[in-house]
Amino acid sequence: LEFKPNKIVCPQCNMFLVEKEHTAQAITTDNKTHFFDDPGCLILWIEENHKQDEKDIVKWVYTLDTKEWILAQKAFYSINDKTPMEYGFGAYEKPIKNHIDYNEMKLRMLRGENMTNPKIRKKILGHS
């Protein structure tokens, strides 16, 4: 689904979706579409609200390279992009250098191993 900027609020962090870049969508088993301002918010929201039926949720991400919606599990993720919630996981349709897959991105989000963690940020960026 499409959305209008500054009209939809992310159910995880309660921030408005300003543009398509870095956004994600989840279609739950009741056919409701939920919009997220950051792929990391999608992961956290599913873990907190729909962990038991995650496999039945259709997850989409908006890619930074091709500007298309693709299934989240098919995307390649960067670990150091500037994202709305600063988790760092930008979605790409085509492989990029040092990318990780959906399962690795999910694992890192759930472990807190993202750019919001000062130790991880320093390790990724090579400085404080």
N, CA, C and O atoms as a GROMACS GRO file, in nm:
protein
  512
    1LEU      N    1   0.083  -0.119   0.000
    1LEU     CA    2   0.000   0.000   0.000
    1LEU      C    3   0.087   0.125   0.000
    1LEU      O    4   0.200   0.124   0.050
    2GLU      N    5   0.035   0.228  -0.055
    2GLU     CA    6   0.104   0.357  -0.052
    2GLU      C    7   0.053   0.438   0.066
    2GLU      O    8  -0.053   0.409   0.121
    3PHE      N    9   0.127   0.540   0.106
    3PHE     CA   10   0.085   0.626   0.215
    3PHE      C   11   0.127   0.770   0.185
    3PHE      O   12   0.217   0.795   0.104
    4LYS      N   13   0.061   0.864   0.252
    4LYS     CA   14   0.095   1.005   0.236
    4LYS      C   15   0.191   1.045   0.347
    4LYS      O   16   0.169   1.010   0.463
    5PRO      N   17   0.296   1.119   0.312
    5PRO     CA   18   0.393   1.162   0.413
    5PRO      C   19   0.327   1.239   0.528
    5PRO      O   20   0.233   1.316   0.508
    6ASN      N   21   0.378   1.215   0.648
    6ASN     CA   22   0.334   1.284   0.770
    6ASN      C   23   0.188   1.259   0.806
    6ASN      O   24   0.128   1.340   0.878
    7LYS      N   25   0.130   1.149   0.758
    7LYS     CA   26  -0.009   1.113   0.792
    7LYS      C   27  -0.018   0.981   0.868
    7LYS      O   28  -0.117   0.956   0.937
    8ILE      N   29   0.086   0.898   0.856
    8ILE     CA   30   0.088   0.766   0.919
    8ILE      C   31   0.191   0.766   1.031
    8ILE      O   32   0.301   0.818   1.016
    9VAL      N   33   0.154   0.706   1.145
    9VAL     CA   34   0.244   0.698   1.260
    9VAL      C   35   0.290   0.553   1.276
    9VAL      O   36   0.211   0.459   1.269
   10CYS      N   37   0.419   0.536   1.298
   10CYS     CA   38   0.477   0.404   1.322
   10CYS      C   39   0.423   0.349   1.454
   10CYS      O   40   0.432   0.416   1.557
   11PRO      N   41   0.366   0.227   1.453
   11PRO     CA   42   0.309   0.173   1.576
   11PRO      C   43   0.414   0.133   1.681
   11PRO      O   44   0.379   0.107   1.795
   12GLN      N   45   0.540   0.129   1.643
   12GLN     CA   46   0.646   0.092   1.737
   12GLN      C   47   0.704   0.214   1.807
   12GLN      O   48   0.716   0.215   1.930
   13CYS      N   49   0.741   0.315   1.732
   13CYS     CA   50   0.810   0.431   1.791
   13CYS      C   51   0.724   0.557   1.795
   13CYS      O   52   0.764   0.658   1.853
   14ASN      N   53   0.606   0.551   1.732
   14ASN     CA   54   0.511   0.663   1.730
   14ASN      C   55   0.561   0.786   1.655
   14ASN      O   56   0.517   0.898   1.682
   15MET      N   57   0.653   0.766   1.561
   15MET     CA   58   0.699   0.877   1.477
   15MET      C   59   0.624   0.872   1.343
   15MET      O   60   0.586   0.765   1.296
   16PHE      N   61   0.604   0.990   1.282
   16PHE     CA   62   0.541   0.997   1.151
   16PHE      C   63   0.634   0.942   1.044
   16PHE      O   64   0.756   0.957   1.053
   17LEU      N   65   0.578   0.878   0.944
   17LEU     CA   66   0.654   0.835   0.828
   17LEU      C   67   0.665   0.956   0.736
   17LEU      O   68   0.565   1.004   0.683
   18VAL      N   69   0.786   1.005   0.719
   18VAL     CA   70   0.808   1.128   0.644
   18VAL      C   71   0.820   1.103   0.494
   18VAL      O   72   0.772   1.182   0.413
   19GLU      N   73   0.883   0.992   0.457
   19GLU     CA   74   0.903   0.956   0.318
   19GLU      C   75   0.909   0.805   0.306
   19GLU      O   76   0.908   0.735   0.408
   20LYS      N   77   0.916   0.754   0.185
   20LYS     CA   78   0.920   0.609   0.166
   20LYS      C   79   1.053   0.548   0.208
   20LYS      O   80   1.056   0.434   0.256
   21GLU      N   81   1.163   0.621   0.192
   21GLU     CA   82   1.295   0.568   0.224
   21GLU      C   83   1.296   0.513   0.367
   21GLU      O   84   1.251   0.578   0.461
   22HIS      N   85   1.348   0.394   0.380
   22HIS     CA   86   1.365   0.324   0.509
   22HIS      C   87   1.236   0.271   0.568
   22HIS      O   88   1.238   0.220   0.680
   23THR      N   89   1.125   0.281   0.500
   23THR     CA   90   1.000   0.233   0.559
   23THR      C   91   0.980   0.083   0.536
   23THR      O   92   1.045   0.021   0.451
   24ALA      N   93   0.889   0.029   0.614
   24ALA     CA   94   0.855  -0.113   0.605
   24ALA      C   95   0.705  -0.127   0.629
   24ALA      O   96   0.641  -0.038   0.684
   25GLN      N   97   0.651  -0.241   0.587
   25GLN     CA   98   0.510  -0.271   0.607
   25GLN      C   99   0.496  -0.415   0.654
   25GLN      O  100   0.575  -0.502   0.619
   26ALA      N  101   0.394  -0.437   0.734
   26ALA     CA  102   0.360  -0.573   0.776
   26ALA      C  103   0.211  -0.593   0.751
   26ALA      O  104   0.129  -0.511   0.792
   27ILE      N  105   0.177  -0.702   0.684
   27ILE     CA  106   0.037  -0.737   0.663
   27ILE      C  107   0.009  -0.856   0.753
   27ILE      O  108   0.062  -0.965   0.732
   28THR      N  109  -0.074  -0.834   0.852
   28THR     CA  110  -0.102  -0.937   0.951
   28THR      C  111  -0.210  -1.033   0.901
   28THR      O  112  -0.270  -1.010   0.796
   29THR      N  113  -0.232  -1.138   0.977
   29THR     CA  114  -0.325  -1.243   0.935
   29THR      C  115  -0.469  -1.194   0.922
   29THR      O  116  -0.551  -1.259   0.857
   30ASP      N  117  -0.501  -1.081   0.983
   30ASP     CA  118  -0.636  -1.023   0.969
   30ASP      C  119  -0.642  -0.925   0.850
   30ASP      O  120  -0.738  -0.849   0.836
   31ASN      N  121  -0.539  -0.929   0.764
   31ASN     CA  122  -0.528  -0.846   0.643
   31ASN      C  123  -0.517  -0.696   0.670
   31ASN      O  124  -0.553  -0.615   0.586
   32LYS      N  125  -0.467  -0.660   0.787
   32LYS     CA  126  -0.440  -0.519   0.818
   32LYS      C  127  -0.295  -0.489   0.784
   32LYS      O  128  -0.205  -0.569   0.810
   33THR      N  129  -0.273  -0.371   0.724
   33THR     CA  130  -0.138  -0.328   0.691
   33THR      C  131  -0.090  -0.229   0.796
   33THR      O  132  -0.159  -0.132   0.828
   34HIS      N  133   0.030  -0.253   0.848
   34HIS     CA  134   0.092  -0.167   0.948
   34HIS      C  135   0.218  -0.110   0.886
   34HIS      O  136   0.297  -0.182   0.825
   35PHE      N  137   0.238   0.021   0.901
   35PHE     CA  138   0.352   0.091   0.841
   35PHE      C  139   0.454   0.127   0.948
   35PHE      O  140   0.419   0.162   1.060
   36PHE      N  141   0.582   0.117   0.912
   36PHE     CA  142   0.692   0.144   1.004
   36PHE      C  143   0.790   0.240   0.940
   36PHE      O  144   0.813   0.234   0.819
   37ASP      N  145   0.847   0.329   1.020
   37ASP     CA  146   0.941   0.427   0.966
   37ASP      C  147   1.082   0.372   0.951
   37ASP      O  148   1.168   0.437   0.891
   38ASP      N  149   1.108   0.253   1.004
   38ASP     CA  150   1.241   0.195   1.005
   38ASP      C  151   1.227   0.042   1.008
   38ASP      O  152   1.143  -0.009   1.082
   39PRO      N  153   1.307  -0.031   0.930
   39PRO     CA  154   1.297  -0.177   0.935
   39PRO      C  155   1.318  -0.233   1.076
   39PRO      O  156   1.260  -0.337   1.111
   40GLY      N  157   1.398  -0.167   1.156
   40GLY     CA  158   1.419  -0.211   1.293
   40GLY      C  159   1.291  -0.206   1.375
   40GLY      O  160   1.267  -0.294   1.458
   41CYS      N  161   1.210  -0.105   1.352
   41CYS     CA  162   1.081  -0.095   1.422
   41CYS      C  163   0.990  -0.212   1.385
   41CYS      O  164   0.920  -0.265   1.471
   42LEU      N  165   0.992  -0.252   1.259
   42LEU     CA  166   0.915  -0.368   1.215
   42LEU      C  167   0.954  -0.492   1.296
   42LEU      O  168   0.867  -0.563   1.346
   43ILE      N  169   1.083  -0.516   1.310
   43ILE     CA  170   1.132  -0.632   1.384
   43ILE      C  171   1.087  -0.628   1.530
   43ILE      O  172   1.036  -0.726   1.582
   44LEU      N  173   1.107  -0.515   1.594
   44LEU     CA  174   1.070  -0.502   1.736
   44LEU      C  175   0.920  -0.517   1.756
   44LEU      O  176   0.876  -0.581   1.852
   45TRP      N  177   0.841  -0.459   1.666
   45TRP     CA  178   0.695  -0.465   1.678
   45TRP      C  179   0.646  -0.609   1.664
   45TRP      O  180   0.561  -0.654   1.741
   46ILE      N  181   0.700  -0.681   1.566
   46ILE     CA  182   0.659  -0.821   1.549
   46ILE      C  183   0.697  -0.901   1.673
   46ILE      O  184   0.617  -0.981   1.722
   47GLU      N  185   0.817  -0.881   1.724
   47GLU     CA  186   0.863  -0.955   1.842
   47GLU      C  187   0.772  -0.929   1.962
   47GLU      O  188   0.741  -1.020   2.039
   48GLU      N  189   0.729  -0.804   1.979
   48GLU     CA  190   0.647  -0.766   2.094
   48GLU      C  191   0.499  -0.798   2.077
   48GLU      O  192   0.428  -0.817   2.176
   49ASN      N  193   0.450  -0.804   1.954
   49ASN     CA  194   0.306  -0.815   1.931
   49ASN      C  195   0.259  -0.937   1.853
   49ASN      O  196   0.144  -0.978   1.867
   50HIS      N  197   0.347  -0.995   1.770
   50HIS     CA  198   0.303  -1.103   1.681
   50HIS      C  199   0.406  -1.214   1.668
   50HIS      O  200   0.414  -1.280   1.564
   51LYS      N  201   0.484  -1.236   1.771
   51LYS     CA  202   0.590  -1.336   1.764
   51LYS      C  203   0.534  -1.474   1.728
   51LYS      O  204   0.596  -1.548   1.651
   52GLN      N  205   0.418  -1.509   1.783
   52GLN     CA  206   0.360  -1.642   1.761
   52GLN      C  207   0.316  -1.664   1.617
   52GLN      O  208   0.314  -1.779   1.570
   53ASP      N  209   0.280  -1.559   1.545
   53ASP     CA  210   0.236  -1.578   1.406
   53ASP      C  211   0.325  -1.505   1.306
   53ASP      O  212   0.280  -1.469   1.197
   54GLU      N  213   0.451  -1.483   1.343
   54GLU     CA  214   0.542  -1.409   1.255
   54GLU      C  215   0.553  -1.472   1.116
   54GLU      O  216   0.558  -1.400   1.017
   55LYS      N  217   0.556  -1.603   1.109
   55LYS     CA  218   0.573  -1.670   0.979
   55LYS      C  219   0.455  -1.641   0.886
   55LYS      O  220   0.469  -1.653   0.764
   56ASP      N  221   0.341  -1.603   0.940
   56ASP     CA  222   0.223  -1.574   0.859
   56ASP      C  223   0.210  -1.427   0.823
   56ASP      O  224   0.119  -1.389   0.750
   57ILE      N  225   0.299  -1.344   0.874
   57ILE     CA  226   0.296  -1.200   0.845
   57ILE      C  227   0.378  -1.173   0.720
   57ILE      O  228   0.492  -1.217   0.709
   58VAL      N  229   0.321  -1.100   0.625
   58VAL     CA  230   0.392  -1.062   0.504
   58VAL      C  231   0.464  -0.930   0.535
   58VAL      O  232   0.402  -0.831   0.574
   59LYS      N  233   0.596  -0.931   0.517
   59LYS     CA  234   0.679  -0.816   0.552
   59LYS      C  235   0.740  -0.756   0.425
   59LYS      O  236   0.800  -0.827   0.344
   60TRP      N  237   0.725  -0.625   0.410
   60TRP     CA  238   0.778  -0.553   0.295
   60TRP      C  239   0.876  -0.445   0.343
   60TRP      O  240   0.860  -0.390   0.452
   61VAL      N  241   0.976  -0.416   0.261
   61VAL     CA  242   1.065  -0.302   0.287
   61VAL      C  243   1.079  -0.223   0.156
   61VAL      O  244   1.069  -0.278   0.047
   62TYR      N  245   1.102  -0.094   0.172
   62TYR     CA  246   1.122  -0.008   0.057
   62TYR      C  247   1.273   0.003   0.034
   62TYR      O  248   1.347   0.046   0.122
   63THR      N  249   1.316  -0.035  -0.086
   63THR     CA  250   1.460  -0.041  -0.113
   63THR      C  251   1.519   0.095  -0.148
   63THR      O  252   1.456   0.178  -0.213
   64LEU      N  253   1.641   0.115  -0.102
   64LEU     CA  254   1.710   0.241  -0.127
   64LEU      C  255   1.771   0.248  -0.266
   64LEU      O  256   1.791   0.357  -0.318
   65ASP      N  257   1.800   0.131  -0.327
   65ASP     CA  258   1.864   0.132  -0.458
   65ASP      C  259   1.763   0.135  -0.573
   65ASP      O  260   1.778   0.214  -0.666
   66THR      N  261   1.661   0.052  -0.568
   66THR     CA  262   1.566   0.044  -0.679
   66THR      C  263   1.436   0.119  -0.653
   66THR      O  264   1.352   0.131  -0.742
   67LYS      N  265   1.420   0.170  -0.531
   67LYS     CA  266   1.300   0.247  -0.494
   67LYS      C  267   1.172   0.167  -0.518
   67LYS      O  268   1.074   0.217  -0.572
   68GLU      N  269   1.176   0.040  -0.476
   68GLU     CA  270   1.063  -0.052  -0.492
   68GLU      C  271   1.032  -0.118  -0.358
   68GLU      O  272   1.118  -0.127  -0.271
   69TRP      N  273   0.909  -0.166  -0.344
   69TRP     CA  274   0.872  -0.249  -0.230
   69TRP      C  275   0.908  -0.393  -0.264
   69TRP      O  276   0.867  -0.444  -0.368
   70ILE      N  277   0.983  -0.458  -0.176
   70ILE     CA  278   1.014  -0.600  -0.195
   70ILE      C  279   0.990  -0.672  -0.062
   70ILE      O  280   0.983  -0.609   0.043
   71LEU      N  281   0.980  -0.803  -0.069
   71LEU     CA  282   0.965  -0.880   0.053
   71LEU      C  283   1.089  -0.862   0.140
   71LEU      O  284   1.202  -0.869   0.092
   72ALA      N  285   1.067  -0.838   0.267
   72ALA     CA  286   1.178  -0.809   0.359
   72ALA      C  287   1.281  -0.922   0.361
   72ALA      O  288   1.401  -0.896   0.375
   73GLN      N  289   1.235  -1.046   0.346
   73GLN     CA  290   1.326  -1.160   0.351
   73GLN      C  291   1.415  -1.169   0.227
   73GLN      O  292   1.515  -1.242   0.228
   74LYS      N  293   1.381  -1.098   0.121
   74LYS     CA  294   1.462  -1.101  -0.002
   74LYS      C  295   1.560  -0.984  -0.011
   74LYS      O  296   1.643  -0.980  -0.102
   75ALA      N  297   1.551  -0.890   0.082
   75ALA     CA  298   1.636  -0.771   0.078
   75ALA      C  299   1.775  -0.801   0.132
   75ALA      O  300   1.796  -0.896   0.208
   76PHE      N  301   1.869  -0.718   0.090
   76PHE     CA  302   2.004  -0.716   0.143
   76PHE      C  303   2.012  -0.593   0.233
   76PHE      O  304   1.963  -0.487   0.194
   77TYR      N  305   2.070  -0.605   0.350
   77TYR     CA  306   2.070  -0.496   0.447
   77TYR      C  307   2.211  -0.446   0.474
   77TYR      O  308   2.305  -0.523   0.494
   78SER      N  309   2.222  -0.313   0.475
   78SER     CA  310   2.346  -0.250   0.519
   78SER      C  311   2.341  -0.247   0.672
   78SER      O  312   2.236  -0.271   0.732
   79ILE      N  313   2.452  -0.219   0.733
   79ILE     CA  314   2.453  -0.212   0.880
   79ILE      C  315   2.483  -0.072   0.931
   79ILE      O  316   2.482  -0.048   1.052
   80ASN      N  317   2.510   0.022   0.839
   80ASN     CA  318   2.552   0.156   0.884
   80ASN      C  319   2.484   0.271   0.809
   80ASN      O  320   2.541   0.380   0.800
   81ASP      N  321   2.365   0.249   0.757
   81ASP     CA  322   2.293   0.359   0.693
   81ASP      C  323   2.234   0.450   0.800
   81ASP      O  324   2.213   0.409   0.914
   82LYS      N  325   2.207   0.573   0.761
   82LYS     CA  326   2.138   0.665   0.853
   82LYS      C  327   1.988   0.642   0.834
   82LYS      O  328   1.930   0.686   0.735
   83THR      N  329   1.927   0.575   0.930
   83THR     CA  330   1.784   0.544   0.924
   83THR      C  331   1.709   0.628   1.027
   83THR      O  332   1.771   0.681   1.119
   84PRO      N  333   1.577   0.641   1.013
   84PRO     CA  334   1.502   0.728   1.105
   84PRO      C  335   1.525   0.701   1.254
   84PRO      O  336   1.534   0.795   1.332
   85MET      N  337   1.534   0.575   1.292
   85MET     CA  338   1.557   0.542   1.434
   85MET      C  339   1.704   0.514   1.463
   85MET      O  340   1.740   0.474   1.574
   86GLU      N  341   1.789   0.535   1.362
   86GLU     CA  342   1.934   0.519   1.373
   86GLU      C  343   1.979   0.377   1.404
   86GLU      O  344   2.086   0.357   1.463
   87TYR      N  345   1.898   0.277   1.363
   87TYR     CA  346   1.941   0.138   1.379
   87TYR      C  347   2.048   0.102   1.276
   87TYR      O  348   2.133   0.017   1.302
   88GLY      N  349   2.044   0.167   1.159
   88GLY     CA  350   2.147   0.147   1.059
   88GLY      C  351   2.117   0.048   0.948
   88GLY      O  352   2.197   0.034   0.856
   89PHE      N  353   2.004  -0.020   0.955
   89PHE     CA  354   1.974  -0.126   0.858
   89PHE      C  355   1.894  -0.072   0.738
   89PHE      O  356   1.772  -0.065   0.742
   90GLY      N  357   1.967  -0.034   0.634
   90GLY     CA  358   1.904   0.009   0.510
   90GLY      C  359   1.878  -0.112   0.422
   90GLY      O  360   1.961  -0.203   0.416
   91ALA      N  361   1.764  -0.114   0.353
   91ALA     CA  362   1.725  -0.227   0.268
   91ALA      C  363   1.761  -0.200   0.122
   91ALA      O  364   1.740  -0.090   0.071
   92TYR      N  365   1.815  -0.303   0.056
   92TYR     CA  366   1.855  -0.294  -0.085
   92TYR      C  367   1.804  -0.417  -0.158
   92TYR      O  368   1.799  -0.527  -0.103
   93GLU      N  369   1.766  -0.396  -0.284
   93GLU     CA  370   1.721  -0.509  -0.365
   93GLU      C  371   1.839  -0.587  -0.422
   93GLU      O  372   1.832  -0.709  -0.438
   94LYS      N  373   1.946  -0.515  -0.453
   94LYS     CA  374   2.065  -0.579  -0.510
   94LYS      C  375   2.174  -0.588  -0.402
   94LYS      O  376   2.182  -0.503  -0.314
   95PRO      N  377   2.257  -0.691  -0.411
   95PRO     CA  378   2.363  -0.707  -0.310
   95PRO      C  379   2.454  -0.584  -0.302
   95PRO      O  380   2.487  -0.522  -0.403
   96ILE      N  381   2.491  -0.551  -0.181
   96ILE     CA  382   2.585  -0.441  -0.157
   96ILE      C  383   2.702  -0.497  -0.077
   96ILE      O  384   2.694  -0.607  -0.022
   97LYS      N  385   2.810  -0.422  -0.071
   97LYS     CA  386   2.928  -0.464   0.002
   97LYS      C  387   2.895  -0.479   0.151
   97LYS      O  388   2.830  -0.394   0.210
   98ASN      N  389   2.941  -0.588   0.209
   98ASN     CA  390   2.924  -0.615   0.352
   98ASN      C  391   2.778  -0.622   0.396
   98ASN      O  392   2.744  -0.586   0.508
   99HIS      N  393   2.692  -0.669   0.308
   99HIS     CA  394   2.550  -0.679   0.344
   99HIS      C  395   2.524  -0.798   0.435
   99HIS      O  396   2.604  -0.891   0.446
  100ILE      N  397   2.409  -0.791   0.500
  100ILE     CA  398   2.360  -0.904   0.579
  100ILE      C  399   2.220  -0.937   0.529
  100ILE      O  400   2.157  -0.854   0.463
  101ASP      N  401   2.172  -1.056   0.559
  101ASP     CA  402   2.037  -1.094   0.515
  101ASP      C  403   1.933  -1.060   0.622
  101ASP      O  404   1.967  -1.012   0.730
  102TYR      N  405   1.808  -1.086   0.592
  102TYR     CA  406   1.698  -1.054   0.682
  102TYR      C  407   1.715  -1.121   0.818
  102TYR      O  408   1.700  -1.056   0.922
  103ASN      N  409   1.747  -1.250   0.819
  103ASN     CA  410   1.759  -1.322   0.947
  103ASN      C  411   1.870  -1.264   1.034
  103ASN      O  412   1.855  -1.256   1.156
  104GLU      N  413   1.980  -1.226   0.973
  104GLU     CA  414   2.090  -1.164   1.049
  104GLU      C  415   2.049  -1.026   1.099
  104GLU      O  416   2.080  -0.990   1.213
  105MET      N  417   1.980  -0.949   1.016
  105MET     CA  418   1.934  -0.817   1.058
  105MET      C  419   1.839  -0.831   1.177
  105MET      O  420   1.850  -0.758   1.275
  106LYS      N  421   1.747  -0.926   1.167
  106LYS     CA  422   1.651  -0.950   1.275
  106LYS      C  423   1.725  -0.988   1.404
  106LYS      O  424   1.695  -0.935   1.511
  107LEU      N  425   1.819  -1.080   1.394
  107LEU     CA  426   1.896  -1.123   1.510
  107LEU      C  427   1.969  -1.006   1.574
  107LEU      O  428   1.968  -0.991   1.696
  108ARG      N  429   2.032  -0.926   1.493
  108ARG     CA  430   2.106  -0.809   1.546
  108ARG      C  431   2.011  -0.709   1.613
  108ARG      O  432   2.044  -0.651   1.716
  109MET      N  433   1.894  -0.688   1.554
  109MET     CA  434   1.796  -0.598   1.616
  109MET      C  435   1.754  -0.650   1.752
  109MET      O  436   1.752  -0.576   1.850
  110LEU      N  437   1.721  -0.778   1.759
  110LEU     CA  438   1.672  -0.836   1.884
  110LEU      C  439   1.782  -0.842   1.992
  110LEU      O  440   1.751  -0.840   2.111
  111ARG      N  441   1.906  -0.848   1.951
  111ARG     CA  442   2.018  -0.848   2.046
  111ARG      C  443   2.064  -0.706   2.082
  111ARG      O  444   2.147  -0.689   2.171
  112GLY      N  445   2.011  -0.606   2.014
  112GLY     CA  446   2.057  -0.469   2.037
  112GLY      C  447   2.190  -0.440   1.971
  112GLY      O  448   2.260  -0.347   2.010
  113GLU      N  449   2.225  -0.519   1.870
  113GLU     CA  450   2.351  -0.502   1.799
  113GLU      C  451   2.329  -0.417   1.674
  113GLU      O  452   2.336  -0.466   1.562
  114ASN      N  453   2.302  -0.290   1.698
  114ASN     CA  454   2.277  -0.197   1.588
  114ASN      C  455   2.344  -0.064   1.620
  114ASN      O  456   2.410  -0.051   1.723
  115MET      N  457   2.328   0.033   1.533
  115MET     CA  458   2.399   0.160   1.547
  115MET      C  459   2.355   0.243   1.668
  115MET      O  460   2.421   0.342   1.699
  116THR      N  461   2.248   0.206   1.735
  116THR     CA  462   2.209   0.279   1.856
  116THR      C  463   2.291   0.234   1.977
  116THR      O  464   2.293   0.301   2.080
  117ASN      N  465   2.359   0.121   1.964
  117ASN     CA  466   2.444   0.069   2.071
  117ASN      C  467   2.583   0.132   2.052
  117ASN      O  468   2.648   0.108   1.951
  118PRO      N  469   2.630   0.213   2.149
  118PRO     CA  470   2.759   0.283   2.132
  118PRO      C  471   2.877   0.190   2.101
  118PRO      O  472   2.964   0.227   2.021
  119LYS      N  473   2.882   0.073   2.161
  119LYS     CA  474   2.993  -0.020   2.133
  119LYS      C  475   2.988  -0.071   1.990
  119LYS      O  476   3.091  -0.080   1.923
  120ILE      N  477   2.867  -0.105   1.943
  120ILE     CA  478   2.852  -0.152   1.805
  120ILE      C  479   2.881  -0.040   1.707
  120ILE      O  480   2.947  -0.061   1.605
  121ARG      N  481   2.830   0.081   1.738
  121ARG     CA  482   2.853   0.197   1.652
  121ARG      C  483   3.005   0.222   1.636
  121ARG      O  484   3.054   0.244   1.526
  122LYS      N  485   3.075   0.218   1.747
  122LYS     CA  486   3.220   0.242   1.743
  122LYS      C  487   3.289   0.134   1.659
  122LYS      O  488   3.379   0.164   1.581
  123LYS      N  489   3.248   0.009   1.677
  123LYS     CA  490   3.308  -0.102   1.602
  123LYS      C  491   3.282  -0.085   1.451
  123LYS      O  492   3.373  -0.104   1.370
  124ILE      N  493   3.159  -0.050   1.414
  124ILE     CA  494   3.125  -0.034   1.272
  124ILE      C  495   3.192   0.085   1.210
  124ILE      O  496   3.246   0.076   1.099
  125LEU      N  497   3.190   0.198   1.280
  125LEU     CA  498   3.247   0.321   1.224
  125LEU      C  499   3.397   0.334   1.247
  125LEU      O  500   3.464   0.413   1.180
  126GLY      N  501   3.450   0.256   1.342
  126GLY     CA  502   3.594   0.261   1.366
  126GLY      C  503   3.639   0.376   1.454
  126GLY      O  504   3.759   0.400   1.469
  127HIS      N  505   3.544   0.447   1.512
  127HIS     CA  506   3.577   0.558   1.604
  127HIS      C  507   3.459   0.581   1.695
  127HIS      O  508   3.354   0.518   1.680
  128SER      N  509   3.476   0.672   1.791
  128SER     CA  510   3.367   0.699   1.886
  128SER      C  511   3.274   0.807   1.838
  128SER      O  512   3.178   0.842   1.907
   0.00000   0.00000   0.00000
